[in-house]
Amino acid sequence: MNRIESYLRRAALIVFLASTAMAESDVAPSPFSGRWNAVVVVNEVEVPFPFEIEASRGAFKGSFFNGERRVTSTGGRVDGATLTLAFDQYATKLVATLEDGRLTGEYRRPRGPYAFRAAPAVPVPAAAAEGAPSIDGVWVVSAKGTKGEAAWRFIAHQTGATVEATILRVDGDTGTLTGSYRDGRFVLSHFSGARPLLLEVTPGPEGTLTLKQNGKSELVGARANTERAAAIGAPTDPEEHTRVKDPAEPFRFSFPDLEGRIVSNTDARFAGKVVLVNISGSWCPNCHDEAPFLAALDRRYRARGLEIVTLSFEEADQLKDPVRLRAFLAAYGIGYTVLLAGEPGQLAERVPQAVNLDAFPTTFILGRDGRVRRVHAGFPSPGSGSYYSEAEERLTAAVEALLAEDF
């Protein structure tokens, strides 16, 4: 090929690429694309949340938000005026029809749908700070749960009249709630594909708060490290909640992996290793909060002798065909061992060495001799601020210390 032919071919390629780019730029943006102010209706309570839809060359994806973290769909399509987004990591689908610039439909879940609607997001002026009391900081609130806790933490980060907050329990938190002050109370909400919550926070006399959850149950709170907080009780230490009956015994497990192969604690791959045994379930929002940390821990320490094993407790249909669990693993880039341990109700039966094992997730940290050295119940999301970073630091430090021990 001579120089003239080469030049002509390059010129033709440039013209082709330019025309393609112009053609793509001339395509009108999808009416589904952009930010939306969305609402799901849960037990007649309307829970608002931000949502985003992206369209590119006929492909569609949507994202929920948990603070700065995105929960993005695994597939999406548009048929006429109807948008369908699949969130396989939750075994859910959002199906909504566009009419007059608004979306209406359902968020379909295994346990029943939530009604869904959304309108295009518009810039909202910052809420006026005048008259908004400060609730910034950590509060101790009365607990209403099933795990024997006396108190939870309410953690708020406030800028003017705007607040990001969460309620932290022993098993994890509610995700990042957002909202602002109006009519004498802070109205906060959260939905990231799971754990919908509308929280009304009303400041009371003498440094107290009343927290109303989904228009019903009320919690009373006081600032941490005060006499009023002490009277409510102390939040449970996640490293004291669960233990093992006999720390001198090796921690035992023997369950099939996703291909049906039995994996046991006595297998050669675990001999002389530090093993982190994680109790989890792909249905569990707090397990989704923990998964990115465990995946990063695995990548960082596997070559130094760390093995992570998740004992996943799933519903009966997922045990037969773990579609959601596979999507969960893909979403977080999980490459460590995952075993199908049973249904959630079989937790005590399948892990009989544990005492007071009732939190999803829970992590058992085993030394190189196979014995449990530490147990950590639950896991917070980044919305818990320093409690989230402390959980990561505690578990990382425990792994590093055990890796450094002689065996």
C-alpha positions in Angstrom: 0.0 0.0 0.0 1.5 3.4 -1.1 1.5 6.6 0.9 -1.5 8.0 -1.0 -3.7 4.9 -0.3 -2.6 5.0 3.4 -3.5 8.6 3.7 -6.9 8.1 2.0 -7.7 5.2 4.4 -6.8 7.2 7.5 -8.9 10.1 6.2 -11.8 7.8 5.6 -11.5 6.4 9.1 -11.4 9.9 10.6 -14.6 10.9 8.6 -16.3 7.7 9.8 -15.5 8.2 13.5 -16.5 11.9 13.3 -19.8 11.0 11.6 -20.5 8.3 14.2 -19.8 10.7 17.1 -22.1 13.3 15.5 -24.8 10.7 15.0 -24.6 9.7 18.6 -24.7 13.3 19.8 -27.8 13.9 17.7 -29.7 11.2 19.5 -32.2 12.7 22.0 -31.5 11.8 25.6 -33.8 9.2 27.1 -36.7 10.6 29.0 -35.9 8.1 31.7 -32.3 9.4 32.3 -31.4 11.6 35.2 -31.9 12.1 38.9 -35.3 11.4 40.4 -37.0 12.1 43.7 -38.5 8.7 44.4 -40.9 7.2 47.0 -41.7 3.7 48.1 -44.8 3.0 50.1 -44.3 0.5 53.0 -47.2 -0.4 55.2 -48.9 2.9 54.2 -45.8 4.9 55.1 -44.2 7.0 52.3 -40.4 6.8 52.3 -38.7 9.3 50.0 -35.2 8.7 48.6 -33.0 9.8 45.6 -32.7 7.6 42.6 -30.7 7.8 39.3 -31.3 6.3 35.9 -28.7 6.2 33.2 -29.2 5.3 29.5 -26.5 4.5 27.0 -27.0 3.0 23.5 -30.2 1.4 24.5 -28.9 0.0 27.8 -30.4 1.2 31.1 -29.2 1.0 34.6 -30.5 2.5 37.9 -28.9 3.3 41.2 -30.1 3.6 44.8 -27.8 5.4 47.2 -26.6 4.5 50.7 -24.7 7.7 51.6 -21.9 7.9 48.9 -22.2 4.2 48.0 -24.3 3.2 45.0 -26.4 0.1 44.7 -26.7 -0.3 40.9 -28.9 -2.6 38.9 -27.6 -5.7 37.2 -29.7 -5.3 34.1 -32.3 -3.1 32.6 -34.5 -2.5 29.6 -37.3 -0.3 28.3 -40.4 -1.7 26.5 -42.4 1.2 25.2 -43.0 3.4 28.2 -42.2 0.8 30.8 -38.8 0.6 32.5 -37.6 -2.7 34.1 -34.5 -2.7 36.3 -33.2 -5.9 37.9 -31.3 -5.9 41.1 -30.2 -9.5 41.2 -28.0 -8.9 44.3 -31.3 -8.4 46.2 -33.5 -10.7 43.9 -35.7 -7.6 43.2 -37.0 -5.7 40.2 -38.2 -2.2 39.7 -40.9 -1.9 37.1 -42.2 1.5 36.4 -44.1 3.3 33.6 -43.4 6.8 32.4 -46.4 9.0 31.9 -46.5 12.8 31.8 -42.8 12.9 32.9 -43.4 10.8 36.1 -42.7 7.2 36.9 -45.2 4.9 38.7 -45.0 1.2 39.3 -43.7 -1.4 41.8 -40.5 -2.4 43.5 -41.0 -6.2 43.4 -39.5 -8.2 46.3 -39.7 -11.9 47.3 -41.7 -10.9 50.3 -44.1 -8.6 48.4 -44.0 -5.4 46.3 -43.7 -1.8 47.4 -45.6 0.8 45.4 -43.1 3.1 43.7 -43.4 6.6 42.2 -40.9 9.2 41.1 -40.7 12.7 39.7 -37.6 14.4 38.1 -35.4 15.8 40.7 -35.2 19.6 40.8 -32.7 21.8 42.7 -34.1 22.5 46.2 -32.9 25.5 48.1 -30.9 24.7 51.2 -33.2 24.6 54.3 -32.9 27.7 56.3 -30.8 27.1 59.4 -32.6 29.6 61.5 -34.5 27.9 64.3 -32.9 24.5 63.6 -31.6 23.1 66.9 -28.3 21.1 66.9 -28.6 17.3 67.0 -25.1 16.8 65.7 -23.2 14.0 67.5 -23.8 10.7 69.1 -27.0 9.9 71.1 -27.9 6.9 73.2 -31.5 5.8 72.5 -33.7 3.2 74.1 -33.7 -0.1 72.1 -36.7 -2.0 70.9 -35.2 -5.2 69.4 -34.9 -8.9 69.7 -31.3 -9.3 70.7 -31.4 -8.3 74.3 -29.9 -4.8 73.8 -30.6 -2.1 76.3 -29.7 0.8 74.0 -28.7 1.8 70.5 -26.7 4.7 69.1 -28.2 7.5 67.0 -25.4 9.2 65.1 -26.0 12.5 63.4 -23.9 14.7 61.1 -25.6 18.1 60.8 -24.9 21.1 58.5 -27.3 23.9 59.2 -30.7 22.4 59.0 -29.6 19.4 56.9 -28.7 16.1 58.6 -27.2 12.7 57.6 -27.8 10.1 60.3 -28.1 6.4 61.2 -29.3 4.2 64.0 -26.5 1.8 65.0 -27.5 -1.6 66.6 -25.3 -4.5 67.5 -26.0 -6.2 64.1 -25.3 -3.0 62.1 -27.1 0.2 61.2 -30.1 1.5 59.2 -28.1 2.9 56.3 -27.6 6.6 55.8 -30.7 8.6 56.5 -30.9 12.1 55.0 -33.3 15.0 55.5 -33.8 18.4 57.1 -35.5 20.4 59.8 -39.1 21.5 59.3 -42.1 22.2 61.5 -40.3 21.5 64.7 -38.7 18.2 63.8 -36.1 16.6 61.6 -37.6 14.4 58.9 -35.1 11.8 57.6 -35.4 8.8 55.3 -33.5 6.0 53.7 -34.0 3.4 51.0 -31.2 1.7 49.1 -33.1 -1.2 47.7 -33.5 -2.5 51.3 -34.4 -1.4 54.9 -36.8 1.5 54.1 -37.1 3.9 57.0 -38.8 7.2 57.7 -37.5 8.7 60.9 -38.9 11.8 62.6 -36.6 13.3 65.2 -38.1 15.7 67.6 -35.8 17.6 70.0 -37.2 17.6 73.6 -36.4 19.4 76.8 -33.1 19.1 78.7 -31.1 17.6 75.8 -33.4 14.7 74.8 -34.7 13.4 71.5 -37.8 11.4 70.5 -37.3 9.2 67.4 -40.4 8.0 65.6 -39.8 5.1 63.2 -42.2 4.7 60.2 -44.8 6.7 62.0 -45.1 4.2 64.8 -42.5 3.0 67.3 -40.9 5.7 69.4 -37.4 5.7 70.9 -36.2 8.2 73.6 -32.6 9.4 73.3 -30.1 11.5 75.2 -26.6 12.7 74.3 -23.9 10.2 74.9 -21.8 10.5 78.1 -24.5 12.2 80.1 -26.5 11.0 83.1 -29.6 10.7 81.1 -27.8 8.5 78.6 -26.5 6.3 81.4 -30.0 5.9 82.7 -31.1 4.5 79.3 -28.3 1.9 79.3 -25.1 1.1 77.4 -25.1 0.0 73.8 -23.9 -3.6 73.4 -20.2 -4.0 72.5 -20.1 -6.0 69.3 -17.1 -8.0 70.5 -18.9 -9.1 73.6 -22.3 -10.1 72.2 -21.4 -13.6 70.9 -18.9 -16.1 72.2 -18.1 -19.8 71.8 -18.9 -22.5 74.4 -15.3 -23.8 74.6 -12.5 -21.6 73.2 -10.1 -24.5 73.5 -11.9 -26.5 70.8 -11.2 -25.9 67.1 -14.1 -24.2 65.3 -15.8 -26.7 63.1 -17.7 -26.3 59.8 -18.5 -28.6 56.9 -20.8 -27.4 54.2 -21.1 -27.5 50.4 -19.8 -24.7 48.2 -21.9 -23.3 45.3 -20.8 -26.2 43.1 -21.8 -28.8 45.7 -18.3 -29.7 46.9 -18.0 -30.2 50.7 -15.5 -27.8 52.3 -14.5 -28.5 56.0 -12.3 -26.8 58.5 -10.0 -29.9 58.4 -9.2 -29.4 54.7 -5.5 -28.9 53.9 -6.1 -25.4 52.6 -6.8 -24.1 56.1 -4.0 -25.9 57.9 -1.8 -23.3 59.7 -3.8 -20.4 58.3 -5.6 -17.5 60.1 -9.2 -18.2 59.2 -12.0 -15.6 59.3 -15.4 -17.4 59.4 -18.2 -15.0 58.4 -21.8 -15.7 59.1 -23.8 -14.0 56.4 -26.8 -14.1 54.0 -27.3 -12.3 50.7 -30.8 -11.1 52.0 -29.1 -9.2 54.8 -28.5 -5.5 54.3 -25.7 -5.3 56.9 -24.0 -8.2 55.2 -24.0 -6.0 52.0 -22.3 -3.3 54.1 -19.6 -5.6 55.3 -18.9 -7.4 51.9 -16.6 -4.7 50.4 -14.4 -4.7 53.5 -14.1 -8.5 53.5 -13.3 -8.5 49.8 -10.5 -5.9 50.4 -9.2 -7.8 53.4 -9.0 -11.0 51.3 -7.0 -9.3 48.6 -4.7 -7.7 51.1 -3.8 -10.7 53.3 -4.5 -13.9 51.4 -0.9 -14.2 50.3 0.2 -13.8 53.9 -1.9 -16.7 55.2 -5.5 -15.4 55.6 -8.4 -17.5 54.5 -12.0 -16.1 54.6 -14.9 -18.5 54.7 -18.5 -17.3 54.5 -21.2 -19.5 55.9 -24.2 -18.2 53.9 -27.7 -18.8 55.3 -30.3 -18.5 52.6 -34.0 -19.1 52.1 -34.9 -22.6 50.8 -35.4 -21.5 47.2 -32.0 -19.8 47.2 -30.3 -22.9 48.6 -31.7 -24.8 45.6 -30.6 -22.2 43.1 -28.5 -19.4 44.7 -29.0 -16.8 42.0 -29.1 -13.9 44.4 -26.0 -15.1 46.3 -24.1 -15.4 43.0 -25.1 -11.8 42.1 -24.0 -10.7 45.6 -20.6 -12.2 45.1 -20.2 -10.6 41.7 -21.4 -7.2 42.9 -18.6 -7.0 45.5 -15.9 -8.9 43.7 -15.8 -11.7 46.3 -13.2 -14.4 45.6 -13.0 -16.1 48.9 -14.7 -19.3 49.9 -18.5 -19.2 50.2 -20.5 -22.2 51.6 -24.3 -22.8 51.7 -24.8 -23.5 55.4 -28.6 -23.7 55.6 -31.6 -21.5 56.1 -31.5 -18.5 58.5 -33.7 -20.3 61.1 -31.1 -23.1 61.3 -28.3 -20.8 62.5 -28.1 -22.2 66.0 -28.3 -25.8 64.8 -25.7 -25.4 62.1 -23.2 -23.4 64.3 -23.7 -25.2 67.7 -20.4 -24.1 69.2 -21.6 -20.5 69.4 -23.4 -18.8 72.3 -25.9 -16.0 71.6 -25.3 -16.1 67.9 -28.2 -14.0 66.5 -26.7 -11.2 64.5 -26.2 -11.2 60.7 -23.4 -10.8 60.0 -21.1 -12.2 62.7 -17.4 -12.9 62.3 -15.3 -15.5 64.1 -11.6 -15.0 63.9 -9.5 -18.2 64.2 -5.8 -18.4 65.0 -3.5 -20.7 63.1 -4.4 -23.5 65.5 -8.1 -23.3 64.4 -9.4 -21.9 67.7 -11.6 -18.9 68.0 -9.6 -15.9 69.2 -12.2 -13.1 68.7 -15.8 -12.7 67.7 -17.3 -9.6 66.2 -21.1 -9.2 65.9 -22.7 -7.1 63.1 -21.1 -4.5 60.8 -21.9 -0.8 60.3 -22.1 1.1 57.1 -20.1 4.3 56.4 -23.1 6.2 57.8 -21.9 5.3 61.3 -18.8 7.4 60.9 -16.1 6.6 63.4 -17.9 3.4 64.5 -17.6 2.1 60.9 -13.9 2.9 60.7 -13.3 1.5 64.1 -14.9 -1.8 63.1 -12.6 -2.0 60.1 -9.6 -1.1 62.2 -10.4 -3.7 64.9 -10.9 -6.6 62.6 -7.8 -5.6 60.5 -5.7 -5.3 63.6 -6.9 -8.7 64.9 -6.0 -10.4 61.6 -2.5 -8.8 61.5 -1.8 -9.8 65.0 -2.7 -13.4 64.4 -0.8 -13.5 61.1 2.3 -12.3 63.0 2.1 -15.1 65.6 4.4 -18.1 65.3 2.8 -21.5 64.7 
